[in-house]
């Protein structure tokens, strides 16, 4: 009986295992990025709803609950409900009217959704590569098992 099964190179199997591990780490990083994008999108949506409520209010100097962080809050009066301070990045703050602030936040949500879609597509591509590597590892394992059983019979 002739043995046509070539032995599996252990270095190739180790390299495939490393690639699989590295891809897994990349998926984890991208998943965290996707979570941050989603949290930012949810915060912007909540801010829009709040700005709409404040803008529709007929009370002058409406009292709101202002969260300070660490579970602490204070009651505060909104002196100018139609003027909003926006952080547009790099610690740059601009003042806009309430409708313009809402529009800015809606645009940011659109940008975050597009970014989230790209990150999700990247995760899918990496997972596809991971599945291919896992199939190659499994084929190599099957091949080594087959070679071991044939050499045991010979």
C-alpha positions in Angstrom: 0.0 0.0 0.0 1.4 3.4 -1.0 1.0 6.4 1.4 -0.1 9.4 -0.7 -0.9 11.6 2.3 1.8 14.3 2.8 2.6 15.1 6.5 1.2 18.4 7.8 3.9 21.1 8.4 3.7 22.0 12.1 5.1 25.4 11.3 2.2 26.1 9.0 -0.3 25.0 11.6 1.4 27.3 14.2 1.3 30.2 11.8 -2.4 29.6 11.1 -3.1 29.4 14.8 -1.3 32.8 15.3 -3.3 34.3 12.4 -6.5 33.1 14.0 -5.6 34.6 17.4 -4.6 37.9 15.8 -7.8 38.1 13.8 -9.7 37.3 17.0 -8.0 40.3 18.8 -8.8 42.5 15.8 -12.5 41.5 16.0 -12.4 42.4 19.7 -11.0 45.9 19.0 -13.4 46.6 16.2 -16.3 45.3 18.4 -15.3 47.8 21.1 -15.1 50.6 18.6 -18.6 49.6 17.3 -19.9 49.8 20.8 -18.5 53.3 21.4 -20.0 54.4 18.1 -23.4 53.1 19.2 -23.1 54.7 22.6 -22.3 58.1 20.9 -25.2 57.7 18.6 -27.6 57.0 21.5 -26.3 60.0 23.4 -26.8 62.2 20.4 -30.4 60.9 20.0 -31.1 61.6 23.7 -29.6 65.1 23.4 -31.9 65.8 20.4 -35.0 64.8 22.3 -33.9 67.0 25.2 -33.2 69.9 23.0 -36.6 69.5 21.3 -38.3 69.4 24.8 -36.5 72.5 25.9 -37.2 74.3 22.7 -40.9 73.5 22.9 -41.2 74.6 26.5 -43.0 77.8 27.2 -41.4 78.4 30.6 -38.7 81.0 30.9 -35.7 79.8 32.8 -37.0 76.2 33.1 -35.5 74.1 35.9 -33.7 70.9 34.8 -31.7 68.2 36.6 -28.0 68.6 35.6 -25.9 65.5 36.1 -22.4 66.3 37.4 -21.0 62.8 37.3 -20.4 60.2 40.0 -24.1 60.0 40.6 -24.4 63.7 41.7 -26.9 66.0 40.2 -28.1 69.6 40.8 -31.2 71.5 39.8 -30.3 74.2 37.3 -32.2 76.9 35.4 -31.7 77.1 31.7 -31.3 80.8 31.1 -31.1 80.7 27.3 -33.0 77.5 26.1 -32.6 78.6 22.4 -28.8 78.9 22.6 -26.8 75.6 22.7 -23.1 75.1 23.3 -21.7 72.3 21.1 -18.4 70.6 21.3 -17.4 70.1 17.7 -14.2 68.2 18.4 -10.7 68.9 19.7 -12.3 70.8 22.7 -13.6 73.5 20.3 -17.0 74.8 21.6 -19.4 76.8 19.4 -22.7 78.4 20.2 -25.6 77.6 18.0 -29.4 78.1 18.0 -31.5 75.2 19.2 -32.6 74.1 15.7 -29.1 74.3 14.4 -27.8 72.3 17.3 -30.4 69.6 16.6 -29.4 69.6 12.9 -25.7 69.3 13.8 -26.5 66.3 16.1 -28.6 64.6 13.4 -25.7 65.0 11.0 -23.4 63.5 13.6 -25.7 60.5 14.0 -25.7 60.0 10.3 -21.9 60.0 10.3 -21.8 57.6 13.2 -24.2 55.2 11.5 -22.0 55.2 8.4 -18.9 54.6 10.5 -20.7 51.8 12.4 -21.7 50.2 9.1 -18.0 50.3 7.9 -16.8 48.8 11.2 -19.4 46.1 11.1 -18.4 45.2 7.5 -14.8 45.0 8.6 -15.7 42.7 11.4 -17.7 40.5 9.0 -14.7 40.3 6.6 -12.3 39.4 9.4 -14.7 36.7 10.7 -14.9 35.3 7.1 -11.1 35.1 7.1 -11.2 33.5 10.6 -13.6 30.8 9.3 -11.4 30.1 6.4 -8.3 29.7 8.6 -10.3 27.5 11.0 -11.3 25.3 8.1 -7.6 25.0 7.0 -6.6 24.2 10.5 -9.3 21.5 10.8 -8.2 20.1 7.4 -4.6 19.9 8.6 -5.7 18.2 11.8 -7.8 15.7 9.8 -4.9 15.1 7.5 -2.5 14.5 10.4 -5.0 12.1 12.0 -5.3 10.2 8.7 -1.5 10.0 8.3 -1.1 8.8 11.9 -3.8 6.1 11.5 -2.3 5.0 8.1 1.3 4.8 9.6 -0.2 2.8 12.5 -1.7 0.3 10.1 1.4 -0.1 8.0 
